[in-house]
Amino acid sequence: MYELGIVNTNIDRPDPDDVAALSQYGSATIHEALGRIGLMQPYMRPAYRGAKLCGPAVTALLQPGDNWMMHVVAEQITDGDVVVAACTTESDAGFFGDLLATSFRARGGIGLVIDGGVRDVADLEHMDFPVFAKAIHARGTVKETLGSVNIPVTCAGAVVKPGDVVVGDADGVVVVPREKVAEVVEAAKAREAKEAGVRERLAAGELGLDVYGMRDKLAAKGLQYR
């Protein structure tokens, strides 16, 4: 059960150097490095082609069709933050557009992830303000009912705590717990180094069957060549 009417003004954020290092890797690599956890549902897509983001989460809990807390959360943004907005129940209204993007950017915000709708997509693309959303919808919102800011939320199936790092790109959105960012950076670095070697072997014509040592397991499962 969510607690409503709360704004937590002090949150812990990870080391900016660790966030910068993490930003070098894609969501798929980070998901694997994290142990195949932390992904949001695949309906969370970039609002425009090429959008990508990586930063500590400042969270907002919204009421359906009501974007009041988006204005409240703007006050809590600092340089490099990504707003992660969840909703108390499903809603695809246009909670966010170019005016809020202008406000977020002025506070140092670098993007938005929202389990709801956004609008003014052409303007967001022109601004190069990255947004990942459940829907694109022109329907407007009201400002009537309290939610909360900087509480743990569930956004598109993933738990996000204030200060966790969210990474979004063309492959999806992944959440890295704040305390694991440095660890995941090292795991992602190791994974990319390993994949570089595999890529060279595949490019040279070797088969994945041999590179990954699959033949014995396939035979044990009963695969036969005739």
C-alpha positions in Angstrom: 0.0 0.0 0.0 1.4 3.4 -1.0 1.6 6.2 1.4 0.1 9.3 -0.1 0.8 13.0 0.4 4.5 12.5 1.2 7.5 14.4 -0.3 10.9 13.0 0.8 13.3 15.8 0.2 16.6 14.0 1.1 17.6 10.9 -0.9 20.9 9.1 -1.3 22.3 9.1 -4.8 25.1 6.9 -6.2 28.6 8.2 -7.0 28.3 10.3 -10.2 31.5 8.7 -11.6 29.8 5.2 -11.3 26.7 6.5 -13.0 28.9 8.0 -15.8 30.7 4.6 -16.2 27.4 2.7 -16.3 26.1 5.0 -19.0 28.6 3.5 -21.4 26.7 0.2 -21.5 23.3 -0.7 -23.0 20.3 -1.9 -21.2 20.7 -5.5 -22.4 24.3 -5.7 -21.2 23.4 -4.2 -17.8 20.4 -6.5 -17.4 22.7 -9.5 -18.0 25.4 -8.1 -15.7 22.8 -7.6 -13.0 21.8 -11.2 -13.1 18.9 -10.9 -15.5 16.7 -8.8 -13.2 15.6 -5.2 -13.1 13.9 -4.9 -16.5 10.7 -2.9 -16.9 7.9 -4.4 -19.1 8.6 -4.2 -22.8 5.7 -1.8 -23.4 8.0 0.9 -22.0 9.4 2.4 -25.2 11.3 5.6 -26.2 8.9 8.3 -27.2 11.1 9.0 -30.2 13.9 7.2 -32.1 17.3 7.6 -30.5 16.2 8.5 -27.0 18.4 7.2 -24.3 19.1 8.1 -20.7 21.0 7.0 -17.6 20.7 8.6 -14.2 19.6 8.4 -10.6 15.8 8.1 -10.1 13.7 10.8 -8.5 10.3 9.1 -8.1 6.7 10.3 -8.4 3.5 8.4 -7.7 0.7 9.8 -9.8 -3.1 9.4 -9.6 -4.8 8.3 -12.8 -5.3 11.3 -15.2 -3.7 13.7 -12.7 -0.2 15.1 -13.1 -0.1 17.3 -10.0 2.8 15.3 -8.6 4.9 15.9 -11.8 5.0 19.6 -10.8 5.8 18.7 -7.2 8.6 16.3 -8.2 10.3 19.1 -10.3 11.3 20.8 -7.1 13.3 17.7 -6.0 15.3 17.3 -9.2 19.1 17.9 -9.1 21.7 17.7 -11.9 21.6 14.4 -13.7 18.4 13.0 -12.3 15.8 11.0 -14.1 12.2 11.3 -13.0 10.5 7.9 -12.7 6.7 8.2 -12.5 4.3 5.4 -11.6 0.6 5.5 -11.2 -1.7 4.1 -8.5 -3.7 2.4 -11.3 -3.4 2.1 -15.1 -3.7 5.3 -17.0 -2.5 6.3 -20.5 -3.4 10.0 -20.2 -0.8 12.6 -21.4 0.8 13.4 -18.1 3.8 15.1 -19.5 4.7 17.3 -22.4 7.2 20.0 -23.5 6.4 22.5 -20.8 7.2 20.0 -18.0 10.3 18.9 -20.0 11.4 22.5 -20.0 10.9 22.7 -16.2 12.7 19.4 -15.5 15.6 20.4 -17.7 15.9 23.8 -16.0 16.3 21.9 -12.7 19.0 19.6 -14.1 16.8 16.7 -15.0 17.9 14.6 -18.0 14.9 12.5 -18.8 11.6 10.8 -17.8 10.4 7.2 -17.4 6.7 7.0 -16.9 4.2 4.2 -16.7 1.6 6.3 -18.4 1.2 8.6 -21.4 3.1 11.6 -22.8 2.3 14.1 -25.5 4.1 16.9 -27.5 6.4 14.2 -28.8 7.7 16.2 -31.7 8.7 19.0 -29.3 10.4 16.5 -26.9 12.4 15.2 -29.9 13.3 18.7 -31.0 14.4 19.4 -27.4 16.3 16.1 -27.3 14.7 15.4 -23.9 14.6 11.6 -23.6 11.3 10.0 -22.5 10.3 6.4 -22.1 6.6 5.9 -21.7 3.7 3.4 -21.8 1.8 5.4 -24.3 1.7 8.5 -26.4 -1.7 10.2 -25.9 -3.0 13.7 -26.4 -5.5 13.4 -23.5 -4.9 16.1 -20.9 -4.8 15.7 -17.1 -6.1 17.5 -14.0 -4.5 18.6 -10.7 -6.7 17.4 -7.9 -5.5 14.4 -6.0 -2.3 13.9 -4.0 0.2 11.2 -4.8 3.8 11.2 -3.3 7.3 12.0 -4.3 10.5 10.1 -3.6 9.0 6.9 -2.3 9.6 3.4 -3.6 7.3 2.8 -6.6 6.6 -0.1 -9.0 7.0 1.2 -12.5 6.1 -1.1 -15.4 6.7 -4.1 -13.1 10.0 -3.0 -11.7 10.6 -1.7 -8.2 12.4 1.6 -8.2 13.7 3.3 -5.1 14.8 6.9 -5.0 18.5 7.0 -6.0 18.4 3.8 -8.0 19.9 4.2 -11.5 17.6 3.8 -14.5 19.0 3.1 -17.9 16.9 3.4 -21.1 17.7 2.8 -24.7 16.2 1.2 -27.8 16.2 -2.2 -26.1 14.2 -1.2 -23.0 14.6 0.2 -19.5 16.5 -1.4 -16.7 16.8 -0.5 -13.0 20.1 -0.8 -11.1 19.8 -0.6 -7.3 21.9 2.3 -6.0 24.2 0.1 -3.9 25.0 -2.2 -6.8 26.0 0.4 -9.4 29.8 0.1 -9.1 29.5 -3.7 -9.0 27.3 -3.8 -12.2 29.8 -1.5 -14.0 32.6 -4.1 -13.4 30.4 -7.0 -14.5 29.2 -5.1 -17.6 32.9 -4.3 -18.5 33.8 -8.0 -18.1 30.8 -9.1 -20.2 31.6 -6.7 -23.1 35.2 -7.9 -23.1 34.1 -11.5 -23.3 31.6 -10.7 -26.1 34.3 -8.9 -28.1 36.2 -12.2 -28.2 33.2 -14.2 -29.2 32.3 -11.6 -31.9 35.8 -12.0 -33.5 35.4 -15.8 -33.6 31.9 -15.6 -35.2 33.2 -13.0 -37.7 35.9 -15.5 -38.6 33.3 -18.1 -39.5 33.1 -20.2 -36.4 29.7 -21.4 -35.5 27.9 -20.6 -32.2 27.6 -24.4 -31.8 31.4 -24.6 -31.3 32.1 -21.2 -29.7 29.6 -21.9 -27.0 30.3 -25.7 -26.7 26.7 -26.7 -27.5 27.3 -29.9 -29.4 27.6 -32.3 -26.5 24.5 -30.9 -24.8 22.5 -31.1 -28.0 23.6 -34.8 -28.5 22.6 -35.6 -24.9 19.2 -34.1 -25.6 18.9 -36.5 -28.6 19.6 -34.2 -31.5 20.5 -36.4 -34.6 22.1 -35.5 -37.9 21.0 -37.6 -40.9 
